[in-house]
């Protein structure tokens, strides 16, 4: 699949991008190169390849599940405009 110059200009119009004729020609060439690369990748037989979630077989590093921060809710709520019983009060949005 390759794009025509009119299609590139239409895409630019839909994207609200102002593009000159010279820029449209260069963009057409680059987009057609990208589409050709996608076509080459689609032509590769991947039927025997197992799907992967990541390009490398990595094991996530795990850390000890422990609290590292001190409780500062009183300090944070001291600067809030409205607090009641340890909860932030906000204006009613829905009736």
Protein Blocks (a to p, Z undefined) as FASTA:
>chain_A
ZZdfklmmmmmmmnopacdfklmmmmmmmmmmmmmmmmmmmmpccklpccdfbfbdcddd
ddddddfbdcfklmmmmmpmbdcehiacdddfbZZ
